[in-house]
Amino acid sequence: MTSRNSKRSDSSAPLSCAEFQQQLPDLFAAGHEGVADPNLTEHLKTCENCSALVRDLQYIADQARQLLEPTHEPSDNVWKKIQESLASDPTYVANTQKQ
């Protein structure tokens, strides 16, 4: 993980919230591998605001990922009911006969 933290002049000093938040793209780019930088880990342990932010962002990322995952196909029975419903709709039948 390429860390923007390497630009800090004093890497032994605790991270500020602003410095931590600058690291968020690297943190999320690492995915589920976890936090490799001990400064990030320590900040997450001690800062409830940044911990909550990371949890919220992880939840959003998980929800977005689920939207992109393929879902199961509806059963044949569902398609049959859709066709029956359309066939009984006079507006739909009239529009399909015009074509």
TARA-V653714 format. One record per residue. N is the residue number from 0. SS is DSSP state (~ for helix, > for strand, _ for the rest). PSI is psi in degrees with one decimal (NA if undefined). NEAR is the number of other ideal C-beta (glycine too) atoms within 8 Angstrom. Layout:
<<N & SS & PSI & NEAR> <N & SS & PSI & NEAR>>
This chain:
<<0 & _ & 123.1 & 7> <1 & _ & 117.5 & 4> <2 & _ & 132.4 & 8> <3 & ~ & -13.6 & 8> <4 & ~ & -22.7 & 12> <5 & ~ & -14.7 & 6> <6 & ~ & -11.5 & 4> <7 & _ & 141.3 & 8> <8 & _ & -33.1 & 2> <9 & _ & 93.2 & 5> <10 & _ & -9.7 & 7> <11 & _ & -16.0 & 3> <12 & _ & 146.3 & 6> <13 & _ & 147.8 & 7> <14 & _ & 143.1 & 12> <15 & _ & 165.8 & 6> <16 & ~ & -39.8 & 10> <17 & ~ & -42.6 & 6> <18 & ~ & -41.1 & 10> <19 & ~ & -46.8 & 14> <20 & ~ & -25.4 & 9> <21 & ~ & -23.5 & 7> <22 & _ & -9.3 & 14> <23 & ~ & -42.1 & 11> <24 & ~ & -41.2 & 6> <25 & ~ & -39.3 & 11> <26 & ~ & -45.6 & 10> <27 & ~ & -26.5 & 9> <28 & ~ & -29.9 & 7> <29 & _ & -18.6 & 10> <30 & ~ & -140.1 & 5> <31 & ~ & 9.8 & 3> <32 & ~ & -14.3 & 5> <33 & _ & -179.7 & 5> <34 & _ & 117.1 & 8> <35 & _ & -29.3 & 7> <36 & _ & 119.6 & 10> <37 & ~ & -28.8 & 5> <38 & ~ & -39.6 & 10> <39 & ~ & -43.9 & 14> <40 & ~ & -46.4 & 9> <41 & ~ & -41.1 & 10> <42 & ~ & -41.7 & 13> <43 & ~ & -35.0 & 12> <44 & ~ & -31.2 & 7> <45 & ~ & -11.4 & 6> <46 & _ & 107.3 & 10> <47 & ~ & -35.9 & 5> <48 & ~ & -46.9 & 7> <49 & ~ & -34.5 & 12> <50 & ~ & -43.3 & 10> <51 & ~ & -39.7 & 8> <52 & ~ & -45.4 & 10> <53 & ~ & -41.6 & 11> <54 & ~ & -43.8 & 8> <55 & ~ & -44.8 & 8> <56 & ~ & -37.8 & 10> <57 & ~ & -40.5 & 8> <58 & ~ & -45.2 & 8> <59 & ~ & -44.1 & 8> <60 & ~ & -41.7 & 9> <61 & ~ & -42.3 & 8> <62 & ~ & -41.9 & 8> <63 & ~ & -40.4 & 8> <64 & ~ & -40.3 & 8> <65 & ~ & -32.6 & 7> <66 & ~ & -28.8 & 6> <67 & ~ & -13.7 & 5> <68 & _ & 142.9 & 6> <69 & _ & 141.9 & 2> <70 & _ & 168.7 & 4> <71 & _ & 152.7 & 3> <72 & _ & 143.8 & 4> <73 & _ & 152.5 & 5> <74 & _ & 164.6 & 6> <75 & ~ & -33.1 & 5> <76 & ~ & -39.1 & 6> <77 & ~ & -46.2 & 8> <78 & ~ & -37.8 & 9> <79 & ~ & -43.9 & 8> <80 & ~ & -37.2 & 8> <81 & ~ & -46.3 & 8> <82 & ~ & -42.4 & 8> <83 & ~ & -40.3 & 8> <84 & ~ & -43.1 & 8> <85 & ~ & -39.8 & 9> <86 & ~ & -27.4 & 8> <87 & _ & -1.6 & 5> <88 & _ & 112.1 & 8> <89 & ~ & -34.1 & 5> <90 & ~ & -45.0 & 6> <91 & ~ & -45.7 & 9> <92 & ~ & -44.1 & 10> <93 & ~ & -42.1 & 8> <94 & ~ & -35.5 & 8> <95 & ~ & -26.6 & 7> <96 & ~ & -23.9 & 6> <97 & ~ & -24.3 & 5> <98 & _ & NA & 4>>
